[in-house]
């Protein structure tokens, strides 16, 4: 059985010494050394990110996962999961007013760029790319306006609905 585990997960199998006796202590020492190297690497990465963390912080984090959860912990975890499921974000929706504001901001920004840029060819190239980039949103804007127009036209043509 050890031969199979040795192929799958060699670090976790008891190793035989030259005398033929198995030593679990050797594996424990290796795992402890690996844990220390990994912790030190995490500390170095934290320092590079300007985080204030040391070996004790990472050791505390590692050993905190060694304990079993209590019933209170499980109840809190389940309540947290249910509250996350119940909090749904409202669906995003385009409005003609919002899209018109965006297009106005783009045009204003392009006007400012045009007034600062002495190279008209460069400005025209940038302007063309920006308008091409937002063309999808302009198509949505036009569709919303057409749908709104159709709705208002139908509402004016049809008699009001009464029961």
Secondary structure, DSSP 8 states (H G I E B T S, - for coil): -HHHHHHH-GGGS-EE-TTS-EEHHHHHHHHHHHHHHHHHHHHHHHHHTT----HHHHHHHHHHTTS---HHHHHHHHHHHHHHHH---------HHHHHHHHHHHHHHHHHHHHH-S-HHHHHHHHHHHHHHTHHHHHHHHHHHHHHHHHHHHHHHS-----
